């Protein structure tokens, strides 16, 4: 049975940070399964890598500059892993920086090629988050 370790999860989080720093939406989308989906706080669903890449490009264009996460729990059954945590996404605009906080739940799936990828990514606005609620 394959297990999804906290070290592997940390590598995924580091890749998310790289995708933000390098403004690389394709890298971000590659972290998801081909049929992966983002379930946004406003109820919208973004399905598939191409749509995820497009959504991420929109967040970058809106000033997304940093993501910090705190993993609360990680459980794995060998094919699926569930990550629960809290996140803070920083957006930088001419008006200054704003931080959008969220609680999230991500289902990771072991793909046929042996790589763990995010499959479902859902989050809700938390605390004093401001903005549209559609992006990190």
N, CA, C and O atoms as a GROMACS GRO file, in nm:
protein
  544
    1UNK      N    1   0.084  -0.118   0.000
    1UNK     CA    2   0.000   0.000   0.000
    1UNK      C    3   0.089   0.124   0.000
    1UNK      O    4   0.183   0.135   0.079
    2UNK      N    5   0.058   0.217  -0.089
    2UNK     CA    6   0.133   0.344  -0.097
    2UNK      C    7   0.077   0.441   0.007
    2UNK      O    8  -0.045   0.452   0.024
    3UNK      N    9   0.164   0.509   0.073
    3UNK     CA   10   0.120   0.611   0.167
    3UNK      C   11   0.168   0.747   0.117
    3UNK      O   12   0.269   0.756   0.047
    4UNK      N   13   0.097   0.848   0.153
    4UNK     CA   14   0.130   0.985   0.114
    4UNK      C   15   0.189   1.051   0.237
    4UNK      O   16   0.117   1.075   0.335
    5UNK      N   17   0.316   1.081   0.234
    5UNK     CA   18   0.384   1.131   0.352
    5UNK      C   19   0.374   1.284   0.363
    5UNK      O   20   0.343   1.353   0.266
    6UNK      N   21   0.399   1.332   0.482
    6UNK     CA   22   0.403   1.476   0.503
    6UNK      C   23   0.516   1.540   0.424
    6UNK      O   24   0.507   1.656   0.384
    7UNK      N   25   0.624   1.464   0.401
    7UNK     CA   26   0.735   1.516   0.320
    7UNK      C   27   0.692   1.536   0.176
    7UNK      O   28   0.725   1.637   0.115
    8UNK      N   29   0.618   1.439   0.120
    8UNK     CA   30   0.566   1.453  -0.017
    8UNK      C   31   0.469   1.570  -0.025
    8UNK      O   32   0.469   1.645  -0.122
    9UNK      N   33   0.386   1.584   0.078
    9UNK     CA   34   0.292   1.695   0.081
    9UNK      C   35   0.367   1.828   0.086
    9UNK      O   36   0.327   1.924   0.020
   10UNK      N   37   0.474   1.834   0.163
   10UNK     CA   38   0.555   1.956   0.170
   10UNK      C   39   0.613   1.990   0.033
   10UNK      O   40   0.625   2.108  -0.002
   11UNK      N   41   0.649   1.888  -0.046
   11UNK     CA   42   0.699   1.912  -0.181
   11UNK      C   43   0.591   1.975  -0.269
   11UNK      O   44   0.620   2.063  -0.350
   12UNK      N   45   0.467   1.931  -0.253
   12UNK     CA   46   0.355   1.989  -0.329
   12UNK      C   47   0.336   2.135  -0.289
   12UNK      O   48   0.320   2.222  -0.374
   13UNK      N   49   0.339   2.161  -0.159
   13UNK     CA   50   0.324   2.299  -0.114
   13UNK      C   51   0.438   2.386  -0.166
   13UNK      O   52   0.415   2.502  -0.203
   14UNK      N   53   0.559   2.333  -0.170
   14UNK     CA   54   0.673   2.408  -0.224
   14UNK      C   55   0.653   2.435  -0.373
   14UNK      O   56   0.690   2.542  -0.422
   15UNK      N   57   0.595   2.340  -0.446
   15UNK     CA   58   0.568   2.360  -0.589
   15UNK      C   59   0.462   2.468  -0.609
   15UNK      O   60   0.468   2.544  -0.706
   16UNK      N   61   0.365   2.476  -0.519
   16UNK     CA   62   0.265   2.583  -0.527
   16UNK      C   63   0.334   2.718  -0.509
   16UNK      O   64   0.309   2.812  -0.584
   17UNK      N   65   0.421   2.726  -0.409
   17UNK     CA   66   0.496   2.851  -0.386
   17UNK      C   67   0.579   2.888  -0.509
   17UNK      O   68   0.582   3.004  -0.549
   18UNK      N   69   0.646   2.788  -0.569
   18UNK     CA   70   0.724   2.814  -0.692
   18UNK      C   71   0.634   2.865  -0.803
   18UNK      O   72   0.672   2.957  -0.876
   19UNK      N   73   0.516   2.806  -0.818
   19UNK     CA   74   0.426   2.848  -0.926
   19UNK      C   75   0.383   2.992  -0.907
   19UNK      O   76   0.362   3.064  -1.005
   20UNK      N   77   0.370   3.036  -0.783
   20UNK     CA   78   0.335   3.176  -0.757
   20UNK      C   79   0.456   3.265  -0.785
   20UNK      O   80   0.446   3.364  -0.857
   21UNK      N   81   0.571   3.229  -0.728
   21UNK     CA   82   0.693   3.309  -0.746
   21UNK      C   83   0.732   3.323  -0.892
   21UNK      O   84   0.775   3.430  -0.936
   22UNK      N   85   0.717   3.214  -0.968
   22UNK     CA   86   0.757   3.213  -1.109
   22UNK      C   87   0.642   3.252  -1.202
   22UNK      O   88   0.659   3.259  -1.324
   23UNK      N   89   0.524   3.279  -1.143
   23UNK     CA   90   0.404   3.312  -1.220
   23UNK      C   91   0.378   3.205  -1.326
   23UNK      O   92   0.356   3.234  -1.443
   24UNK      N   93   0.383   3.080  -1.282
   24UNK     CA   94   0.375   2.964  -1.371
   24UNK      C   95   0.245   2.888  -1.348
   24UNK      O   96   0.240   2.794  -1.269
   25UNK      N   97   0.141   2.929  -1.418
   25UNK     CA   98   0.010   2.866  -1.403
   25UNK      C   99   0.011   2.721  -1.451
   25UNK      O  100  -0.063   2.639  -1.398
   26UNK      N  101   0.093   2.690  -1.550
   26UNK     CA  102   0.100   2.551  -1.600
   26UNK      C  103   0.157   2.460  -1.491
   26UNK      O  104   0.109   2.348  -1.474
   27UNK      N  105   0.258   2.506  -1.418
   27UNK     CA  106   0.311   2.427  -1.307
   27UNK      C  107   0.203   2.403  -1.204
   27UNK      O  108   0.185   2.290  -1.157
   28UNK      N  109   0.130   2.508  -1.167
   28UNK     CA  110   0.022   2.493  -1.069
   28UNK      C  111  -0.079   2.388  -1.115
   28UNK      O  112  -0.114   2.299  -1.039
   29UNK      N  113  -0.124   2.399  -1.238
   29UNK     CA  114  -0.224   2.305  -1.291
   29UNK      C  115  -0.172   2.162  -1.295
   29UNK      O  116  -0.249   2.068  -1.279
   30UNK      N  117  -0.041   2.145  -1.317
   30UNK     CA  118   0.017   2.011  -1.326
   30UNK      C  119   0.013   1.937  -1.192
   30UNK      O  120   0.033   1.816  -1.188
   31UNK      N  121  -0.012   2.009  -1.084
   31UNK     CA  122  -0.020   1.946  -0.952
   31UNK      C  123  -0.154   1.877  -0.929
   31UNK      O  124  -0.173   1.810  -0.827
   32UNK      N  125  -0.245   1.893  -1.024
   32UNK     CA  126  -0.380   1.836  -1.014
   32UNK      C  127  -0.396   1.718  -1.110
   32UNK      O  128  -0.325   1.709  -1.211
   33UNK      N  129  -0.488   1.628  -1.077
   33UNK     CA  130  -0.521   1.520  -1.169
   33UNK      C  131  -0.582   1.580  -1.295
   33UNK      O  132  -0.629   1.694  -1.294
   34UNK      N  133  -0.581   1.504  -1.403
   34UNK     CA  134  -0.638   1.553  -1.529
   34UNK      C  135  -0.784   1.594  -1.512
   34UNK      O  136  -0.830   1.688  -1.577
   35UNK      N  137  -0.856   1.523  -1.425
   35UNK     CA  138  -0.997   1.554  -1.401
   35UNK      C  139  -1.016   1.624  -1.266
   35UNK      O  140  -1.124   1.616  -1.206
   36UNK      N  141  -0.912   1.690  -1.220
   36UNK     CA  142  -0.917   1.760  -1.092
   36UNK      C  143  -1.015   1.876  -1.097
   36UNK      O  144  -1.055   1.922  -1.204
   37UNK      N  145  -1.055   1.922  -0.978
   37UNK     CA  146  -1.150   2.031  -0.970
   37UNK      C  147  -1.123   2.118  -0.848
   37UNK      O  148  -1.085   2.070  -0.742
   38UNK      N  149  -1.145   2.249  -0.867
   38UNK     CA  150  -1.144   2.346  -0.759
   38UNK      C  151  -1.289   2.378  -0.728
   38UNK      O  152  -1.366   2.410  -0.818
   39UNK      N  153  -1.328   2.370  -0.602
   39UNK     CA  154  -1.462   2.406  -0.559
   39UNK      C  155  -1.449   2.536  -0.481
   39UNK      O  156  -1.408   2.536  -0.365
   40UNK      N  157  -1.485   2.645  -0.546
   40UNK     CA  158  -1.458   2.779  -0.495
   40UNK      C  159  -1.560   2.823  -0.390
   40UNK      O  160  -1.671   2.771  -0.386
   41UNK      N  161  -1.522   2.918  -0.306
   41UNK     CA  162  -1.612   2.964  -0.199
   41UNK      C  163  -1.745   3.020  -0.250
   41UNK      O  164  -1.845   3.015  -0.178
   42UNK      N  165  -1.747   3.072  -0.373
   42UNK     CA  166  -1.872   3.128  -0.426
   42UNK      C  167  -1.962   3.023  -0.490
   42UNK      O  168  -2.066   3.056  -0.545
   43UNK      N  169  -1.922   2.895  -0.483
   43UNK     CA  170  -2.003   2.788  -0.539
   43UNK      C  171  -1.962   2.745  -0.678
   43UNK      O  172  -2.009   2.641  -0.726
   44UNK      N  173  -1.876   2.821  -0.743
   44UNK     CA  174  -1.831   2.784  -0.877
   44UNK      C  175  -1.739   2.662  -0.868
   44UNK      O  176  -1.671   2.640  -0.768
   45UNK      N  177  -1.739   2.584  -0.976
   45UNK     CA  178  -1.651   2.467  -0.986
   45UNK      C  179  -1.566   2.484  -1.110
   45UNK      O  180  -1.617   2.510  -1.219
   46UNK      N  181  -1.435   2.469  -1.093
   46UNK     CA  182  -1.339   2.479  -1.203
   46UNK      C  183  -1.288   2.339  -1.228
   46UNK      O  184  -1.224   2.280  -1.140
   47UNK      N  185  -1.316   2.282  -1.346
   47UNK     CA  186  -1.283   2.142  -1.374
   47UNK      C  187  -1.176   2.127  -1.481
   47UNK      O  188  -1.182   2.191  -1.586
   48UNK      N  189  -1.078   2.042  -1.454
   48UNK     CA  190  -0.976   2.008  -1.552
   48UNK      C  191  -0.856   2.100  -1.544
   48UNK      O  192  -0.865   2.215  -1.501
   49UNK      N  193  -0.743   2.046  -1.588
   49UNK     CA  194  -0.617   2.122  -1.579
   49UNK      C  195  -0.620   2.254  -1.656
   49UNK      O  196  -0.570   2.356  -1.607
   50UNK      N  197  -0.677   2.254  -1.776
   50UNK     CA  198  -0.678   2.377  -1.856
   50UNK      C  199  -0.756   2.486  -1.784
   50UNK      O  200  -0.713   2.602  -1.782
   51UNK      N  201  -0.869   2.451  -1.727
   51UNK     CA  202  -0.951   2.550  -1.655
   51UNK      C  203  -0.882   2.593  -1.525
   51UNK      O  204  -0.890   2.710  -1.488
   52UNK      N  205  -0.814   2.501  -1.457
   52UNK     CA  206  -0.740   2.534  -1.336
   52UNK      C  207  -0.626   2.631  -1.369
   52UNK      O  208  -0.603   2.727  -1.297
   53UNK      N  209  -0.557   2.605  -1.479
   53UNK     CA  210  -0.450   2.694  -1.523
   53UNK      C  211  -0.505   2.834  -1.552
   53UNK      O  212  -0.444   2.934  -1.513
   54UNK      N  213  -0.618   2.841  -1.618
   54UNK     CA  214  -0.680   2.970  -1.650
   54UNK      C  215  -0.721   3.044  -1.522
   54UNK      O  216  -0.699   3.165  -1.511
   55UNK      N  217  -0.780   2.972  -1.428
   55UNK     CA  218  -0.820   3.035  -1.301
   55UNK      C  219  -0.698   3.089  -1.227
   55UNK      O  220  -0.701   3.200  -1.174
   56UNK      N  221  -0.592   3.009  -1.222
   56UNK     CA  222  -0.470   3.051  -1.152
   56UNK      C  223  -0.410   3.175  -1.219
   56UNK      O  224  -0.361   3.265  -1.150
   57UNK      N  225  -0.412   3.180  -1.351
   57UNK     CA  226  -0.364   3.298  -1.424
   57UNK      C  227  -0.443   3.421  -1.381
   57UNK      O  228  -0.387   3.529  -1.363
   58UNK      N  229  -0.573   3.404  -1.365
   58UNK     CA  230  -0.657   3.514  -1.318
   58UNK      C  231  -0.619   3.562  -1.180
   58UNK      O  232  -0.619   3.682  -1.153
   59UNK      N  233  -0.585   3.468  -1.090
   59UNK     CA  234  -0.544   3.506  -0.954
   59UNK      C  235  -0.411   3.580  -0.958
   59UNK      O  236  -0.392   3.680  -0.888
   60UNK      N  237  -0.318   3.531  -1.041
   60UNK     CA  238  -0.190   3.600  -1.055
   60UNK      C  239  -0.212   3.742  -1.107
   60UNK      O  240  -0.153   3.838  -1.057
   61UNK      N  241  -0.298   3.754  -1.208
   61UNK     CA  242  -0.329   3.886  -1.265
   61UNK      C  243  -0.396   3.978  -1.162
   61UNK      O  244  -0.383   4.100  -1.170
   62UNK      N  245  -0.467   3.918  -1.065
   62UNK     CA  246  -0.533   3.996  -0.960
   62UNK      C  247  -0.438   4.033  -0.847
   62UNK      O  248  -0.478   4.098  -0.750
   63UNK      N  249  -0.310   3.991  -0.859
   63UNK     CA  250  -0.210   4.030  -0.761
   63UNK      C  251  -0.170   3.923  -0.662
   63UNK      O  252  -0.105   3.955  -0.562
   64UNK      N  253  -0.205   3.798  -0.687
   64UNK     CA  254  -0.168   3.689  -0.597
   64UNK      C  255  -0.016   3.676  -0.592
   64UNK      O  256   0.048   3.649  -0.693
   65UNK      N  257   0.042   3.697  -0.471
   65UNK     CA  258   0.188   3.696  -0.458
   65UNK      C  259   0.242   3.598  -0.355
   65UNK      O  260   0.362   3.569  -0.355
   66UNK      N  261   0.156   3.546  -0.266
   66UNK     CA  262   0.208   3.455  -0.164
   66UNK      C  263   0.098   3.367  -0.109
   66UNK      O  264  -0.018   3.408  -0.096
   67UNK      N  265   0.135   3.244  -0.076
   67UNK     CA  266   0.044   3.148  -0.013
   67UNK      C  267   0.116   3.085   0.105
   67UNK      O  268   0.230   3.039   0.092
   68UNK      N  269   0.051   3.083   0.218
   68UNK     CA  270   0.103   3.014   0.336
   68UNK      C  271  -0.003   2.916   0.382
   68UNK      O  272  -0.122   2.948   0.382
   69UNK      N  273   0.039   2.797   0.420
   69UNK     CA  274  -0.057   2.697   0.467
   69UNK      C  275  -0.012   2.637   0.599
   69UNK      O  276   0.107   2.632   0.631
   70UNK      N  277  -0.110   2.594   0.674
   70UNK     CA  278  -0.087   2.517   0.796
   70UNK      C  279  -0.169   2.389   0.782
   70UNK      O  280  -0.292   2.394   0.780
   71UNK      N  281  -0.101   2.277   0.774
   71UNK     CA  282  -0.171   2.149   0.763
   71UNK      C  283  -0.218   2.111   0.902
   71UNK      O  284  -0.139   2.100   0.996
   72UNK      N  285  -0.348   2.090   0.915
   72UNK     CA  286  -0.408   2.051   1.042
   72UNK      C  287  -0.408   1.900   1.056
   72UNK      O  288  -0.379   1.846   1.163
   73UNK      N  289  -0.440   1.831   0.946
   73UNK     CA  290  -0.448   1.686   0.949
   73UNK      C  291  -0.424   1.629   0.810
   73UNK      O  292  -0.462   1.690   0.710
   74UNK      N  293  -0.360   1.513   0.804
   74UNK     CA  294  -0.341   1.440   0.678
   74UNK      C  295  -0.371   1.294   0.706
   74UNK      O  296  -0.311   1.234   0.795
   75UNK      N  297  -0.464   1.238   0.630
   75UNK     CA  298  -0.500   1.097   0.642
   75UNK      C  299  -0.489   1.032   0.505
   75UNK      O  300  -0.526   1.092   0.403
   76UNK      N  301  -0.439   0.910   0.503
   76UNK     CA  302  -0.418   0.841   0.376
   76UNK      C  303  -0.461   0.695   0.388
   76UNK      O  304  -0.434   0.630   0.488
   77UNK      N  305  -0.528   0.645   0.283
   77UNK     CA  306  -0.566   0.504   0.281
   77UNK      C  307  -0.490   0.425   0.176
   77UNK      O  308  -0.521   0.308   0.154
   78UNK      N  309  -0.392   0.486   0.112
   78UNK     CA  310  -0.313   0.416   0.011
   78UNK      C  311  -0.344   0.460  -0.131
   78UNK      O  312  -0.256   0.454  -0.217
   79UNK      N  313  -0.464   0.502  -0.158
   79UNK     CA  314  -0.501   0.551  -0.291
   79UNK      C  315  -0.551   0.695  -0.286
   79UNK      O  316  -0.535   0.771  -0.381
   80UNK      N  317  -0.612   0.731  -0.173
   80UNK     CA  318  -0.660   0.866  -0.152
   80UNK      C  319  -0.600   0.920  -0.023
   80UNK      O  320  -0.580   0.847   0.074
   81UNK      N  321  -0.572   1.049  -0.023
   81UNK     CA  322  -0.526   1.116   0.098
   81UNK      C  323  -0.611   1.242   0.114
   81UNK      O  324  -0.644   1.309   0.016
   82UNK      N  325  -0.645   1.273   0.236
   82UNK     CA  326  -0.726   1.392   0.264
   82UNK      C  327  -0.643   1.485   0.353
   82UNK      O  328  -0.596   1.446   0.460
   83UNK      N  329  -0.627   1.606   0.305
   83UNK     CA  330  -0.551   1.710   0.375
   83UNK      C  331  -0.649   1.817   0.422
   83UNK      O  332  -0.727   1.870   0.343
   84UNK      N  333  -0.644   1.849   0.550
   84UNK     CA  334  -0.724   1.957   0.604
   84UNK      C  335  -0.629   2.063   0.657
   84UNK      O  336  -0.528   2.031   0.721
   85UNK      N  337  -0.662   2.190   0.630
   85UNK     CA  338  -0.573   2.294   0.679
   85UNK      C  339  -0.631   2.433   0.672
   85UNK      O  340  -0.750   2.453   0.644
   86UNK      N  341  -0.544   2.527   0.700
   86UNK     CA  342  -0.577   2.669   0.693
   86UNK      C  343  -0.476   2.734   0.599
   86UNK      O  344  -0.359   2.697   0.596
   87UNK      N  345  -0.523   2.831   0.523
   87UNK     CA  346  -0.435   2.899   0.427
   87UNK      C  347  -0.454   3.050   0.436
   87UNK      O  348  -0.557   3.100   0.480
   88UNK      N  349  -0.349   3.120   0.394
   88UNK     CA  350  -0.355   3.265   0.381
   88UNK      C  351  -0.292   3.301   0.248
   88UNK      O  352  -0.175   3.272   0.223
   89UNK      N  353  -0.370   3.364   0.162
   89UNK     CA  354  -0.320   3.409   0.032
   89UNK      C  355  -0.308   3.560   0.032
   89UNK      O  356  -0.402   3.631   0.066
   90UNK      N  357  -0.191   3.608  -0.007
   90UNK     CA  358  -0.167   3.752  -0.011
   90UNK      C  359  -0.179   3.803  -0.154
   90UNK      O  360  -0.121   3.746  -0.246
   91UNK      N  361  -0.256   3.909  -0.169
   91UNK     CA  362  -0.272   3.976  -0.298
   91UNK      C  363  -0.214   4.116  -0.286
   91UNK      O  364  -0.240   4.187  -0.188
   92UNK      N  365  -0.134   4.156  -0.385
   92UNK     CA  366  -0.071   4.287  -0.386
   92UNK      C  367  -0.127   4.367  -0.503
   92UNK      O  368  -0.117   4.327  -0.619
   93UNK      N  369  -0.187   4.481  -0.470
   93UNK     CA  370  -0.242   4.570  -0.573
   93UNK      C  371  -0.194   4.712  -0.544
   93UNK      O  372  -0.123   4.735  -0.446
   94UNK      N  373  -0.233   4.804  -0.628
   94UNK     CA  374  -0.196   4.945  -0.607
   94UNK      C  375  -0.250   4.997  -0.474
   94UNK      O  376  -0.193   5.089  -0.416
   95UNK      N  377  -0.358   4.938  -0.426
   95UNK     CA  378  -0.417   4.980  -0.298
   95UNK      C  379  -0.344   4.920  -0.178
   95UNK      O  380  -0.374   4.953  -0.063
   96UNK      N  381  -0.247   4.831  -0.204
   96UNK     CA  382  -0.172   4.768  -0.095
   96UNK      C  383  -0.197   4.618  -0.090
   96UNK      O  384  -0.263   4.561  -0.177
   97UNK      N  385  -0.143   4.555   0.013
   97UNK     CA  386  -0.159   4.410   0.030
   97UNK      C  387  -0.287   4.378   0.104
   97UNK      O  388  -0.327   4.449   0.196
   98UNK      N  389  -0.350   4.269   0.063
   98UNK     CA  390  -0.463   4.216   0.138
   98UNK      C  391  -0.442   4.066   0.153
   98UNK      O  392  -0.388   4.001   0.064
   99UNK      N  393  -0.486   4.012   0.265
   99UNK     CA  394  -0.470   3.869   0.293
   99UNK      C  395  -0.608   3.805   0.298
   99UNK      O  396  -0.698   3.852   0.368
  100UNK      N  397  -0.623   3.698   0.223
  100UNK     CA  398  -0.748   3.622   0.222
  100UNK      C  399  -0.722   3.490   0.294
  100UNK      O  400  -0.642   3.408   0.249
  101UNK      N  401  -0.791   3.472   0.404
  101UNK     CA  402  -0.774   3.351   0.484
  101UNK      C  403  -0.883   3.250   0.450
  101UNK      O  404  -0.996   3.287   0.418
  102UNK      N  405  -0.847   3.122   0.459
  102UNK     CA  406  -0.944   3.018   0.428
  102UNK      C  407  -0.916   2.893   0.509
  102UNK      O  408  -0.804   2.871   0.557
  103UNK      N  409  -1.019   2.812   0.522
  103UNK     CA  410  -1.006   2.675   0.568
  103UNK      C  411  -1.020   2.591   0.442
  103UNK      O  412  -1.102   2.623   0.356
  104UNK      N  413  -0.941   2.484   0.431
  104UNK     CA  414  -0.948   2.406   0.308
  104UNK      C  415  -0.948   2.257   0.336
  104UNK      O  416  -0.909   2.211   0.444
  105UNK      N  417  -0.992   2.184   0.237
  105UNK     CA  418  -0.989   2.039   0.237
  105UNK      C  419  -0.948   1.997   0.096
  105UNK      O  420  -1.014   2.034  -0.002
  106UNK      N  421  -0.840   1.920   0.085
  106UNK     CA  422  -0.794   1.872  -0.046
  106UNK      C  423  -0.791   1.721  -0.044
  106UNK      O  424  -0.736   1.659   0.048
  107UNK      N  425  -0.850   1.662  -0.146
  107UNK     CA  426  -0.840   1.517  -0.167
  107UNK      C  427  -0.731   1.496  -0.270
  107UNK      O  428  -0.740   1.544  -0.383
  108UNK      N  429  -0.626   1.424  -0.231
  108UNK     CA  430  -0.516   1.388  -0.320
  108UNK      C  431  -0.541   1.246  -0.368
  108UNK      O  432  -0.591   1.163  -0.292
  109UNK      N  433  -0.506   1.218  -0.493
  109UNK     CA  434  -0.527   1.084  -0.548
  109UNK      C  435  -0.397   1.032  -0.607
  109UNK      O  436  -0.322   1.106  -0.671
  110UNK      N  437  -0.372   0.905  -0.584
  110UNK     CA  438  -0.258   0.839  -0.645
  110UNK      C  439  -0.295   0.807  -0.789
  110UNK      O  440  -0.384   0.726  -0.814
  111UNK      N  441  -0.226   0.870  -0.884
  111UNK     CA  442  -0.256   0.849  -1.026
  111UNK      C  443  -0.189   0.721  -1.078
  111UNK      O  444  -0.104   0.662  -1.011
  112UNK      N  445  -0.230   0.680  -1.195
  112UNK     CA  446  -0.179   0.556  -1.255
  112UNK      C  447  -0.028   0.559  -1.275
  112UNK      O  448   0.038   0.455  -1.276
  113UNK      N  449   0.029   0.681  -1.291
  113UNK     CA  450   0.174   0.692  -1.311
  113UNK      C  451   0.252   0.687  -1.180
  113UNK      O  452   0.374   0.702  -1.180
  114UNK      N  453   0.182   0.668  -1.067
  114UNK     CA  454   0.247   0.658  -0.937
  114UNK      C  455   0.268   0.790  -0.866
  114UNK      O  456   0.327   0.793  -0.758
  115UNK      N  457   0.223   0.898  -0.926
  115UNK     CA  458   0.237   1.031  -0.864
  115UNK      C  459   0.109   1.068  -0.789
  115UNK      O  460  -0.002   1.042  -0.834
  116UNK      N  461   0.129   1.130  -0.673
  116UNK     CA  462   0.016   1.185  -0.598
  116UNK      C  463  -0.015   1.323  -0.654
  116UNK      O  464   0.075   1.405  -0.673
  117UNK      N  465  -0.142   1.348  -0.682
  117UNK     CA  466  -0.185   1.478  -0.732
  117UNK      C  467  -0.313   1.521  -0.660
  117UNK      O  468  -0.391   1.438  -0.611
  118UNK      N  469  -0.332   1.650  -0.654
  118UNK     CA  470  -0.457   1.702  -0.597
  118UNK      C  471  -0.570   1.668  -0.693
  118UNK      O  472  -0.557   1.681  -0.814
  119UNK      N  473  -0.681   1.624  -0.635
  119UNK     CA  474  -0.796   1.582  -0.716
  119UNK      C  475  -0.916   1.673  -0.694
  119UNK      O  476  -0.982   1.716  -0.789
  120UNK      N  477  -0.944   1.702  -0.570
  120UNK     CA  478  -1.051   1.796  -0.534
  120UNK      C  479  -0.992   1.893  -0.432
  120UNK      O  480  -0.926   1.853  -0.336
  121UNK      N  481  -1.017   2.022  -0.454
  121UNK     CA  482  -0.962   2.128  -0.371
  121UNK      C  483  -1.077   2.223  -0.339
  121UNK      O  484  -1.126   2.294  -0.426
  122UNK      N  485  -1.118   2.223  -0.214
  122UNK     CA  486  -1.231   2.306  -0.173
  122UNK      C  487  -1.188   2.394  -0.057
  122UNK      O  488  -1.117   2.349   0.033
  123UNK      N  489  -1.232   2.520  -0.058
  123UNK     CA  490  -1.199   2.608   0.052
  123UNK      C  491  -1.311   2.709   0.075
  123UNK      O  492  -1.391   2.738  -0.014
  124UNK      N  493  -1.314   2.760   0.196
  124UNK     CA  494  -1.413   2.860   0.235
  124UNK      C  495  -1.340   2.980   0.292
  124UNK      O  496  -1.233   2.967   0.351
  125UNK      N  497  -1.398   3.096   0.275
  125UNK     CA  498  -1.340   3.217   0.334
  125UNK      C  499  -1.348   3.205   0.485
  125UNK      O  500  -1.447   3.156   0.539
  126UNK      N  501  -1.244   3.251   0.553
  126UNK     CA  502  -1.241   3.242   0.699
  126UNK      C  503  -1.196   3.375   0.758
  126UNK      O  504  -1.120   3.449   0.697
  127UNK      N  505  -1.244   3.403   0.875
  127UNK     CA  506  -1.198   3.521   0.947
  127UNK      C  507  -1.235   3.649   0.877
  127UNK      O  508  -1.349   3.667   0.834
  128UNK      N  509  -1.138   3.737   0.865
  128UNK     CA  510  -1.162   3.870   0.811
  128UNK      C  511  -1.126   3.881   0.663
  128UNK      O  512  -1.087   3.988   0.616
  129UNK      N  513  -1.138   3.770   0.589
  129UNK     CA  514  -1.104   3.774   0.446
  129UNK      C  515  -1.191   3.874   0.373
  129UNK      O  516  -1.309   3.891   0.402
  130UNK      N  517  -1.127   3.940   0.278
  130UNK     CA  518  -1.198   4.037   0.194
  130UNK      C  519  -1.171   4.002   0.049
  130UNK      O  520  -1.075   3.932   0.016
  131UNK      N  521  -1.255   4.051  -0.035
  131UNK     CA  522  -1.236   4.027  -0.178
  131UNK      C  523  -1.354   3.949  -0.232
  131UNK      O  524  -1.456   3.935  -0.165
  132UNK      N  525  -1.339   3.898  -0.351
  132UNK     CA  526  -1.448   3.830  -0.417
  132UNK      C  527  -1.474   3.691  -0.362
  132UNK      O  528  -1.584   3.638  -0.376
  133UNK      N  529  -1.374   3.632  -0.298
  133UNK     CA  530  -1.391   3.497  -0.246
  133UNK      C  531  -1.370   3.391  -0.350
  133UNK      O  532  -1.383   3.272  -0.320
  134UNK      N  533  -1.337   3.429  -0.474
  134UNK     CA  534  -1.324   3.329  -0.578
  134UNK      C  535  -1.184   3.273  -0.589
  134UNK      O  536  -1.166   3.162  -0.640
  135UNK      N  537  -1.084   3.346  -0.543
  135UNK     CA  538  -0.946   3.298  -0.553
  135UNK      C  539  -0.883   3.284  -0.417
  135UNK      O  540  -0.942   3.323  -0.316
  136UNK      N  541  -0.766   3.230  -0.415
  136UNK     CA  542  -0.694   3.214  -0.289
  136UNK      C  543  -0.692   3.348  -0.223
  136UNK      O  544  -0.636   3.362  -0.114
   0.00000   0.00000   0.00000
